[in-house]
Each structure stands twice: as structure tokens, then as C-alpha cells.
Amino acid sequence: MKTRLYIADDHAVLRDGLRLMFESYHCFEVVGEAANGRDAVEGAVHLRPDVMLMDIAMPWMNGIEATRLIKKKQLVAKVIMLSMHSTTEHIVQALDAGADGFVLKETAGAEVIDAVGAVLKGQFYWSRKIPEKTILACRTRKSNTDAPTPVMSLSRREREVVQLVAEGLTSAQIARLLGISPKSVETYRSRLMTKLGVTDVPGLVKFAIQHGFTSLT
């Protein structure tokens, strides 16, 4: 039986490259693709792949939030995060969301097959480019419940609003996308600034980039 894969990344070139690579092996089948986190969650609901390859920085909903939802709904067996960044913050957020592996995009072609094999065996896959000291720091922070990250203080809706504000959407646009009123969006934004200790939108954008919500690229 073939391993059913789903690829979520906002760069079509990367999706195409991964699809071609996997389709060159008879044991894999790419059953779907998405360019943003919301579509990735929908794909997980309808297709139930064995493994999802999930980019962290995607528009509308980032890969970390998509993974969090997918894991909560128990929609997919395994999720491997793809990222350009190997910072402790990015990796800890991925671990907190329930990811089963973390692969850097610079080595995705060489490593992703190994990563899929490892997670299907129940092993967490760490990209070979991630230093041991970073892995140790991530494991320590993940297990230290007395020191939660700033993101953990935010509700799911607040995390959604942070990302969409950082992507430059207006309150009206965010309201339409999330199905709430513009006034509610303004309330969420004001509450976020208070929680995070920032005083303006550029401060929220900086927070979103630093904590892996978006890369704005």
C-alpha cells in the first residue's frame, strides 16, 4: 500500500519539486496540495493523508496553527514541518503544535524521504542541519511548563488576528475572513497589544515574524 502524502507550501516551485520527487518512488502517492494553512486543514479533513509536509510561513493561516488544528482533530497520522528557519522559537512552536518532524528547506530534497520514513516509524525527525545545542534547547523549553512562550498566552483567535494584521489585512478584511465583526477585530488587536506589551502595528508585525507566524516573503 502506498504512503499517501499531502504538500502544503505557498511556493508552487517547491510543491512541484516535492511532488515530482515523491512520484518517482512507487511507494508514495501525493493526494493533494495547498498554498495556505486554511486549505491544508480542509485537505486533511477530506483526504486524510498519512503524512503532511507543512510549511511554517504560509498566508491566512501559518503551518503551526494548521498543524495544531489538524492534530486536535486527529485528522492526519504525521506532520513534518518545513522551514527556512532553525531558531529555537520556530522549532518550539512546531513541537508545541504536535509536529512529528522538522526539516529545513535548504536540505528538503535530500532529507524529506528520510523524514517521512522516520515519522512513520514513530520517530521524531530532526533536520541534520539543526545543531545539537539547538535541539537540546528546544527539548528543554518544550518540557518546561513553568516557562511558557509568549505565543502560549494567546488564544487561537488572537493568533489568527496577529498573523492577518502582520500580513497587512485591514480590520474589514480580517472580519470577513474570520466571520466576525470589524469591531471585534479592533478589540482583539487592542487586547493583543496589551498582552504582548507592544504599542503599535509594527510591533505586532515584529512579534509575528519573530515567533514564526509569517515571514512576509
C-alpha positions in Angstrom: 0.0 0.0 0.0 1.3 3.4 -0.9 2.0 6.1 1.7 -0.4 9.0 1.0 1.2 12.4 1.2 -0.1 16.0 1.2 2.1 19.0 0.5 1.3 22.4 2.0 3.6 25.3 0.9 2.9 28.7 -0.6 5.7 28.3 -3.1 4.5 26.4 -6.2 8.0 25.6 -7.3 8.7 23.8 -4.0 5.4 21.9 -4.2 6.1 20.8 -7.7 9.6 19.7 -6.9 8.5 17.7 -3.9 5.6 16.1 -5.9 8.0 15.1 -8.7 10.5 13.6 -6.3 7.9 11.6 -4.4 6.2 10.4 -7.6 9.5 9.0 -8.7 9.0 6.4 -5.9 6.3 3.7 -6.4 5.7 3.6 -2.6 4.4 7.2 -2.4 1.3 9.0 -3.7 0.7 12.7 -3.4 -3.0 13.1 -2.8 -3.2 16.9 -2.5 -1.6 20.3 -2.2 -2.3 23.6 -0.6 -0.8 27.1 -0.7 -2.1 28.3 2.7 -2.9 26.8 6.1 -6.7 27.0 5.8 -6.7 24.9 2.6 -4.3 22.5 4.2 -6.7 21.9 7.1 -9.5 21.3 4.6 -7.3 18.9 2.7 -6.6 17.0 5.9 -10.4 16.8 6.6 -11.4 15.5 3.2 -8.3 13.4 2.1 -6.9 12.0 5.4 -3.3 11.6 4.2 -0.8 9.5 6.1 1.8 12.3 6.2 1.5 16.1 5.6 4.6 18.2 4.7 3.7 21.6 6.2 5.5 24.9 5.5 5.5 27.1 8.6 5.2 30.5 6.9 2.0 30.5 4.8 -0.6 33.2 4.3 -4.0 33.3 6.0 -3.1 30.6 8.5 0.5 29.5 9.1 1.6 25.9 9.2 2.0 25.9 13.0 -1.7 26.8 13.5 -2.8 24.5 10.8 -0.9 21.6 12.5 -2.4 22.5 15.8 -5.9 22.2 14.4 -5.1 19.0 12.4 -3.6 17.3 15.5 -6.5 18.4 17.7 -9.0 16.9 15.2 -6.8 13.8 14.8 -7.0 14.1 11.0 -3.5 13.1 10.0 -1.1 10.4 11.3 2.0 12.5 10.9 3.0 16.1 10.2 6.5 17.2 9.1 7.2 20.9 9.3 9.2 22.6 6.6 11.0 25.9 7.4 13.7 28.2 6.2 14.5 29.0 9.9 16.1 26.8 12.6 15.6 29.1 15.5 14.6 27.7 18.9 11.4 29.7 18.8 10.3 28.3 15.4 11.0 24.7 16.5 9.4 25.0 19.9 6.2 26.3 18.4 6.2 23.4 15.9 6.7 20.9 18.8 4.0 22.6 20.8 1.6 22.2 17.9 2.3 18.5 17.7 4.7 18.2 14.7 6.4 14.9 14.2 9.5 16.2 12.4 11.3 19.4 11.4 13.1 19.7 8.1 15.0 22.8 6.9 14.0 23.8 3.3 17.7 24.1 2.3 18.0 20.3 2.7 14.4 19.3 2.0 15.3 17.4 -1.2 17.9 15.3 0.4 16.2 14.7 3.7 12.5 14.6 3.2 12.3 11.0 2.2 14.3 10.0 5.3 12.0 12.2 7.4 8.8 10.5 6.1 10.3 7.1 6.8 11.3 8.1 10.3 7.9 9.6 11.4 6.0 6.6 10.0 8.1 4.5 12.4 7.1 6.7 15.3 10.4 8.6 15.5 10.7 12.4 15.6 12.9 13.6 12.7 15.3 16.4 13.3 16.9 18.0 10.2 20.6 17.2 10.1 21.4 20.9 9.8 20.0 21.7 13.2 22.8 21.9 15.8 22.7 19.6 18.8 22.7 22.5 21.2 19.5 23.9 19.5 17.8 20.5 19.7 18.6 20.3 23.4 17.4 23.9 24.0 14.1 23.1 22.2 13.5 19.9 24.2 14.2 21.8 27.4 11.8 24.6 26.6 9.2 22.1 25.4 9.3 20.2 28.6 9.5 23.3 30.9 5.8 24.0 31.6 6.9 26.7 34.1 8.3 28.9 31.3 5.6 29.1 28.5 6.4 31.0 25.4 4.6 34.3 24.7 2.6 32.6 22.0 1.1 30.2 24.5 -0.6 33.1 26.3 -2.7 33.8 23.2 -6.0 32.2 22.2 -6.4 30.6 18.8 -8.4 33.7 17.6 -5.7 36.1 18.8 -3.1 34.1 17.0 -5.1 34.3 13.8 -5.5 38.1 14.2 -1.8 38.6 14.8 -0.9 36.8 11.6 -3.5 38.6 9.5 -2.6 42.0 10.9 1.1 41.3 10.1 0.2 40.3 6.5 -1.3 43.8 6.1 -5.0 43.0 6.0 -7.5 45.7 7.2 -9.9 45.1 10.0 -12.7 44.8 7.5 -10.8 42.2 5.5 -9.9 40.2 8.7 -13.5 40.4 9.8 -14.7 38.9 6.5 -12.1 36.1 6.6 -12.8 35.1 10.2 -16.5 35.6 10.1 -16.6 38.3 12.9 -17.3 42.0 13.1 -14.7 44.7 12.4 -15.3 46.0 15.9 -14.3 42.5 17.3 -11.1 42.6 15.2 -10.2 46.0 16.8 -10.9 44.6 20.2 -8.7 41.6 19.6 -5.9 43.8 18.2 -6.1 46.1 21.3 -6.1 43.1 23.6 -3.0 41.7 21.8 -1.1 44.9 22.2 -1.7 44.9 25.9 -0.8 41.2 26.3 2.4 41.5 24.3 3.5 44.8 25.5 3.6 46.5 22.1 2.1 49.9 21.2 1.6 49.8 17.5 1.0 47.6 14.4 4.8 47.5 13.5 5.3 46.0 17.0 2.7 43.2 16.2 4.4 42.6 12.9 7.8 42.2 14.5 6.3 39.8 17.0 4.7 37.8 14.3 7.9 37.4 12.4 10.0 36.6 15.4 7.6 33.9 16.6 7.1 32.1 13.2 3.6 33.4 12.3 4.8 34.8 9.0 7.9 35.5 7.1 6.3 38.2 4.9 8.2 36.8 1.9 
